[in-house]
Amino acid sequence: MHQQTLHVLELERIKEDVAHYAVTEEGKQAVRQLQPSVHVKQIRAWLEEVTEAKRILAISSSVPIHGLAGMQGLLGLLNKGMALRAGQLAGLHDFLDCCRRLKRFMKEKEYAASRVSAYVYALEDLPELAAEIFRCIRNGAVDDYASRELEKIRKQVRIQEERLKEKLNQILKSSKYKPYLQEGIVSQRDGRYVIPVKKDYKGKIKGAVLDVSASGSTVYVEPEEIARAQEQLVLLQVEEEIEVQRILGYLTGLVEAHEDQLRLAVETMVHYDALFAKAKHSLAIGGCSVEVNESHHILLKEARHPLLGSKAVPLHLELGHGRHALVITGPNTGGKTVAIKTVGLLTLMMQSGLHVPAAPDSHLSIFQHVLLDIGDGQSMDQNLSTFSSRITNIVEILKTTNDRSLVLLDELGSGTDPKEGMGLATAILTELYDKGATLLATTHYSEIKDFAEAHEGFINGSMEFDVATLQPTHRLIIGSGGESQAFAIALRLGMHPKIIERAHSITYREEKSYPFAGDAAERRELEKQLAVNRYAKREKQAVRAEKPAALFSQGDNVQIIQTGEFGIVYTGPDERGDYVVQVKGEKRTYNHKRMKLYIAAADLYPADYDFDVIFETKENRKKDRAMERRHVEGLTIERE
């Protein structure tokens, strides 16, 4: 599928809504990676899984899915020559415990969801591994009893630490050292025990200075008499760390021996998390599994756009069985675009294995391509006009479309001359239909309604409009093109029916009567206004009928304002103020408002100048002189 299609139809938003219901981050990521499939068996299996998951949720909404945190990172460390940390092993133990409880949970639901519950058989209990981790790791650390050697070393560490503390307490209580101490406490620096000594007396107590306070008034001294005991403690701590690493390495080896089973368990747990997220989303939107086909049959009942929630108006439509193109007309903001986007989005959701908000006996077809041209798509970077950008997009659609394509076109042919736009829209629809595509198109051209009515395979639809409330109902009516509501709205708002009847006659070349919608007072007022308007019109026509005063004379050199060309006035003006002007040897008609005087004839020619030299051909002038001398049989003069 084209990424632009997924973006415009907002499949990504749907996936984010589904991901919200996932428990683990891995499950959320699995949902975000969903992609539409074109394989009917796979799609049907996906939808059946979601249906079974909803049955399980109806029995128990508390599904034991957790413990995945950190598991992907843990698996990535295996067989890298590194030992796992105690905290990671503790997390693994929690995961194994979660797998054990999920396995028991799903086995109890076999009667309601045989397919989904069967996946738990991929989860191995691994009781030996779980028991060994539990024995060796407690509270996120290696337990004392993980090995006899570790138990022995840690006992010696505790004895040595007690001896050190006892000696330090003796120093702190000694009257000999008490005056030199900042305070009577024992602390540690870099794992070694020290006492706080006043800076001025640091030489009074023999030993190594390991640290100085931030103010510099206190130095932390390791007394000489405990240094040997400290070294013994450090050696014991080194032995302890070596034993701890040996135990962690041993446990890591056990984990690596079961790597394949663990990876499969993680994949299964992630699949369950994503699956139950789909099921919860289906419950939230009132979704269900629909019948899936590859025969281009679309039957939607009570379908709603999932992102509109309770505001969505149910959509009913059917395509297929020889009729694969729907042309939708209707007023702006009437819901045409939402209708075709709903069909496209529900198709993508179904092909991604998601339930859709529609009646259970609805049908959706699988398409290899869902192609669309919705919105102006204007590219500011390339400085393309809206129309050019949309045509560029439609050219790509024409190249890609085949007999497994769903094509959605919004306001096809808009943005240019209405006649050319209508012709282009009709030709595009014909070409796409001939390629075998399933089409849903919205338009404001009434001629396309006639085209759809006359061509086999096309069907008209319209968005309902409530004239009483002057509001669209957003309901799609299949079977007939929408009638223009402009006249009905104007009548409802009080416009005189005579005006609307005249508009209807101009538009449709036919006579039609419209009833008056207002009360008697409003009718009288409108009749009075119409009478005033008719009188004003007659006055204006009478003034126009008077021949306007001559602004230009024959022979005047004038400039045509619009083109900048120059010409010579031949005749005029007529009753409309038009003059015949010779421009570049051609006689043209211009209104006096479109010309301005450049050089008057009086400034160019003598009073008795013969203008036939300019306006008549040489041949006509010869004939004219011959006819002035005598009658010539059959001689005629043709003038422009």
N, C-alpha and C positions, 0 to 999 in steps of 0.2 A: 504494500500500500504506500502511496505517496505521503511523505511526512506533512505536506501542506494540507492534504485531506484530513489527516488525523488532528492537525492543529485547528483547522476551521470548524470541523464538526465537534471539537472539544472532547475527543476520546481521552486525551491526557487528563483532563479534569475529572472524568469519570474514574479513571484508574487511581487518581489521588484520593477520591472519595472512598473507593474500595480499600486502598492501602490503609486508610484511617482505622479500619476495623481489624487489621492484622495486629497480633500481640507482639511479635518480635520484629527487629529491624530487618532481619533476613527475609521474613515473610513480606514485609512492606516492599522490599526491593524486588522480590519475585513478582509481586503484583504490578509494579511499575514497568517491568520488562515484558508484560503480556503483549503479544502481537497477533493480529487477525490471521487465522488459518484459512486455507481454501480446500481442506480435506474434510469431506462430509462425515466420515466415520469418527475422525478425531473430534470434530465440533460436537457431534451428538454425544460422544463419551464425556466431554467436558461439561456439557449442560446437564447430563444425567448425574454426574458427580455433585454438582451444585444442588440439584434437587434432593439427592440423598443426604447431603450435609444439612439441608434445611430440616429434613425429617429428624436428624440427630439433635439439632438445636431445639426442636419442638419437645423432645424427650428430656434433654438436659442442656441448658445453655452454658454450663461451666465445663468447657473442654480443657483437659490438662495439657496445654501447649505453652511451655516456657523452657527455661534452661538452655536456650540456644546462645545466650550472650557469650561471646568470646570463643565459640566453638570453631568458627571459620579460621580465626587466627591460630588457634591451637593446632588444627589439622595442617596448617601451613608450616608449622615448626617441626613436624615429624620428619625423621630421617635426614635431618640437617646437622647431626652431630652435636646437638644441644639438648640438655636436660630440661624438661618442663618444670616450671616453678610450682611450688606447693599450692598457691592460689589457683593456678590453672587446673591442677589435678582435682582440687576441691570442686571447681566448676564442672569438670567432666563427671565427677560423681553425681552432682545434682542433675546433669543431663541424663545420665543412665537411669537415675531414679525416675525422672520424668517420662522416659521411654517406657519403663516398666509399668507406670500407672496409666499411660496412654494406651498401651497394649491391652491392659485389663479393661479399660473404659470402652474401647472400640469393639472388643470381643463381645461385650454385653449388648452391643447395638447391631449385631449381625442380622437379626431378624428384620430390622428396619432399613438397613443400608448395606447390602451384601458387597457391592463394589467398593465403596469407600472403606468399610471395615477390613476388607481383605489386605489393604496396604500395610497394616500393622505387622503382618507376618514377615515383612522385610526388616522389622526391628528385632535384633537379637538382644537377649537380656544381658549377656556377658556377666554372670553373677560372680565368677572368680575375680575378674578385673575390678568390679565394683567393691567386692569384699576386701581386696588387698589395698585399694586406695583408702577405703574407710578405716582399715586397721592402721595404716601408716600416716594418714593426714587427718589432723584434727584442728578445727578453728583456723583453717588457712595456713597451717604450719606443720612441719614434720613432727609427729608425736614422739615423746621420749621412748615409747615402747616399740618403735618401728624396728629396732634391732637391739640385741643384747649389748652390743658394743656402744651404741649411742646412749643406751640407758646408763651404762657404766661411766662413760665420759661425762655426761651431764651431771651425774651424781658427784663426780670429782670436781667439776666446775662449781657446783653449788657449795661444796665444802671449802674450796679455795677462796670463793667470794666471801664466805662467812669469816674466814680467818683474816682476810684483808680488812673487812669492815671492823672487826674486833680491834685490830692493831690501830686503825685510823681513829676509832673512838677513844682509844687510850691516849693517842696524841692530842686529840681535841680536849680531853678532860685534864691533861697534864698542866699543872700550874707553871711548868717551865715554858711551855709554848703558848699558853692561853693569851698573854699580852700581845703576841705577834699576829694573832688570827683576826681576820676581818669579821668572821661569824663562825659559829660552831656547827657547821654542816659539812657533809662529804658530798662531792659531786664527781662527775666523770668528764674527761676530755679525751676524745679519740679512743674511747673504750678503756681508759686507764683512770684509776681513782686518784683524786687530788684533793688538797685542802686549800681554802682561800686565805692568803697571807697578805697583810698590809704591805704596800709597796716599799715603805721605808725600812721594813724588817725582813726583806726577802733573803738576806744573807744570814739571818739568825737560824733558819731552818735549812739543814743540808738536804739537797735534793735537786731535781730537774724542774725548771719552770716550763710548763707545757702550754700555758695560755695567759693572757692578760685581759682584764675587763675592758669594756668600751671606754670607761672614764680614765683608765690607767691607774686607778687607785688600788686595785687588787690584782695580785698575781696568783696563779694556780700552780701549786708546787706538788710534785710527786716526792714525798719524803724518802730519803735514802734507805731507811730501814725497812720500807715495804717494797722496794724496787725488785728484789729477788722474787718475792711472792707474786708481784705483778707479772714478771716474765713467765713464771710457771702457769699463771692463769691464761696468759696469751697463748702459750703452747697448747693448753687444753682446749681453748676455743678454736684454734686451728684444726686440731684433731676432730673436734665436733663438726666443723664445717665440711671437712673431708668426708666424714661419715654421712652427713646430711646429703651431700652431693652424690655419694654412692647410692643412697636409698632413692633419691630422685631419678638417678640414671636407671636404676633397676625398674622403677615404676614406668618411666618413659619407654623402656624396652617392652614392657607388657602392653602399653598403649599402642606402640608401633606394630606389634604383632596382630592387633585387631583393627588396623587402619581402615581396611576395606569395609568392614562391618560398621565402623563409626561413620565413615563418609556416607554410606547408604542410609544410616539412621538419621543423620543431619538432613540429607535431601528429603527423606520421608517426612520429617518433622516440619521442614520449610513448606513442603507441598501441602501438608495438613493446615498449616497456618494460613497460607494463601487461599486454600479452598474454603475454609470457614469464614474468611474475610469476604469472599464472594457471596457466601450464603447469607451472612449478616447484611450485606449491602442489598441483596435481593429482597430480604424481608423489609428493609428500610424504605425501598422504593415501590414496594408492591409488585415485584418482578416475578416472572415465571419462565419456564422453558417453553419455547415455541417449536412448531414443526419446521424442520430444516429440509430444504430441497435444492436441487441444482437445475430446476426447470424454469427459472425466472418468475416463479409464482410468488407474489407478495399479497398477503391478506392480513391487514392490520385491523384489529378490533379493540376499541377502548385503549388505543396506544397513546402514551403521553411522553413528552420530552422529560427525561429523568432529571434535568437540571432546573426545571421550572417548579417542581414540587406540586403543591396544591393548586397553584395558579394555572397549571397546564390544562388545556381544553382537550378532551379525548378526540383522537383522530381515527377515522374509519376510511379505509380505502382498499381497493383490490386492483392488482395488475397481473396480467398473465392470460393464458388461454387465448392467445391471438391478439390481445391488446396490451402492448408493452410501453406505451407512451401516454403520460398524463400531462395536460397543459392546464395550469391553474391561473385563474384571473381573479381579480378582486381589488378592493381599495387599499391604499397604502396603510401600513400598520394593521392590516386585516389578518395577518398570520400566515401569509403565503410562504415566506422564507422559513418560518418555524416549522411549517408542515413538511417541506422537503428536507430540512435538516434533521427532523425527527426520523424520517425514513432512513436517511444515510447513517445517523448515529446508531439507531437500533440495529442496523445491519452490521456495523462494525463491532458493536457490543456482542451480538450473537456469534460472530466469527472469532471473537476473542474468548469465547466460553463464558460469557456473562449473561445472566437472566435479564430480560427486558421488561419494562412496565407495559404490559399488554395482556389481553385476554388469552387464556391457555390454548384456545383453538386458533390462534393466529399463525400465519405462515411467513417465513422469511427465506429468501433465496441466497445462496452463496455466490459471491462475485469475485472475480480475480482482481478487478480494479473498481474502486469507487472514485470517480472523477467529478470535479465540481468547478463551477465558476460562480462564486457567491461573494457579493461585496464588490467595491470598486477595484480592489487590488492595485491601487495606484502606486507606482514606484517613483519616489521622489529622487532617488539616487540617479536613475537613468533618465529622469525628466520626461517620462512617458505620460501622455494624457490618460485619463480614465478609460476612454474608449479604446485607445491603442493597447493599453495594458491588458484589457479584458480580451481583446481579439487575439493578442499574443498567447494568452492562456488557452483560449478556445482552439487555436491552431494546434497546440500541444495535445489537447483533448482529442481532436480529430485524428491525430497521428497514433495515439495510444489505444483508442476505443476498439474493442472487438465484441464478439457475441457473448462475452462473459463480463461485461462492464455495466455498472450502474452509473448513470450520468445525471448530475443535478445542476440545473442552470437557473440562475435567479435573474429576472428582468432581462431576458435575452434580447439583444439588439438595441438596448437603451444607450443613450449618450451620443446619438447622431441624428441625422435627418430622419423623421418618422417613417417616410416612405422607404428610404433605403434600409433603415433599421429593421422594418417589418419584413422586407424582402430577404435581407440577410438572415434574419432569425428563422424564417421559413425554410430557407435552403440548408441551414445548419441542422435544423431538426430532421429534415428529410435525409440528409447524409448520415447522421448518427443512427437514425432508425434503420436505414439500409444496411448499416454495419452490424446490426443485430443487437444494439444496446437497449437496455431498459432505461427509459427517460422519465424524468420529472422536471418540468420547466414552469417557471412563473413568467407572466408577461402582462403588459398593460395595453398591448395592441389587440383591438377587437378583430382585426383581420385574421390573426392567428387562431382565434376561436373558430372562425369559419373554416380555416384550413384544417384544424383538428376534427371538426365535425364532418368534413368531406373525405378525409383520408382514412383508409382502413388501418387498424392498429392503434389509432390515436383515440383518446377519450378526453373530454373536457371536464373540468372541475372548477369550482368557484368558492371563495370565502364568503360566508353569509354576512349580511349587513342588516342591522335593525334600523329601518327608516324612522320608526317611532321614537327611538332614543338617540338616533344619529350616532350610533356606536357599532363597531364591528363585533360580532359574536365569536370570531376566531374558529368557527366550525366549518369544516370542509364539506362541500356538497358535491358529490360525484354525479356526472351524467350531463351537465349543462354548463355552458360558460356563464360567468357572472355578468349580469346586466349592469350597465353604467348607473351609478347612483347619483350622478351629479344633478340631473333634472329632478329626481325625487327629493334630494336634499334641499335644492333651491326652492321647490314648491313647499316643502315642510317649513322652511324658514320664512315664508311669506312672499316670495316673488310671484308676480302676477302670472297666471297660467298662459296668457297670450304671449308673453315673452318666451316662456318655456316652449310653447308650441312652435313659435318661429324658430327657436334654436333646434328643436327636434327636426323640423323640416329641412333646415340647412345641413344638419349632420347626417340624417338618414334618407334624405330625398323622398320623404313620405309625410303625409299629414296624420296627426294624432292629437286627440283632445286630452287636456289635463284638467282635473277639477280644481277649484279654488280652495285653498286650505284655511284661509283666515275667516274672520267674522264679517258681518255686513258693513260695519264702519270701515274696516281695513279695505274691503272691496271698493267702497265708494272713493276712499282716498287714493287708491291705486288707479282707479279709472280716471280720476281727475288728473293725476300726474301723467298718465299716458296721453290724455287729451292735450295737455300743455306741451308734452314732448312732440306730438304730431304737428301742432301749430308751429313750434320752433323749427321743426324740420322743413315744413313748407316754406317758411320765411327764408331759411337758409338756401333752399333750392331756388327760390325766386331771385335772391341776390346773385346766386351763382349763374342763373340763366342770363343775366345782363352781360353783354359783351364787355370784357374788361378793357380798360384804356390801354392804348398801344404804348408799350414801354420801349420797343425797338422798331426800327424802320428797315425797309429792304436795303441791303448793302452794308448794314452795321457789322462791324467785326466784333464778335462776341467770344467769350471763353466759357467752355462747359465746366462748371464748378467741380463736378465729381471726378472727371477724367483729366482736366487740365488742357484738353484739346481746344483748338481755335477753329471758328467757322464763320461763314457769311450768312446773314439772315436772308431767307428767300421770301417767305410769306408769313402772315400771322398778324395778330393772334386770333384763334378761334374762340368759341364761347367758354372753353376751359382755360384759356390763357396759354395755349400751346402754339409754338412757332415751328416752321419747317426751316432747318438750318443745313446748309451745305458744308459738310466736314470731310475733308480729304476726297473731294469729288463725289461724295455720297450724300444724298438728301436724307436727313434724320429729323425726327420730331422730339422737341424738348419743351417742357413747361418753363414759363418765364422765371420760376423760382430756381431753376437749375442753371441759369445763365447770368452772366454779368457783362456789361458793355466794356469792350476793350478800346476800340477806336470807332467813332461815329462815322456813318457813310458820308456826311457832309464834309468831314475832314479828309476823306480819301478820294472822292470822286467829284467831278463838276456837276452842276445842277441837271444838265441834259444827258447824263451818262447812260448809255444803253447797257442795262444789266444782263441782257441776254448773252453778252460776251462771257459772262461768268457762269450763268446758270444753264445755258442751252449749248448743245453740241454744235459743232461747226456744220454738220450736215443739216440739222434742223434750221439753222440760221439761213442757209442757202435756200432751203425749201420755202421759208417764210418770205424772203425777198422775191422769189419767183412768183409766189401767189399774190404778192402785193401788186405786181405788174399786170398779171392776167390770170385767167382761170386755166388751171392745168388739170386735165382729166386724169383721175386715179391717184393724184398726188395727196399724200396724207402726212401729218406730223404727229409723232407719238411723244408725249411728254410724261415725265415721271409723276 
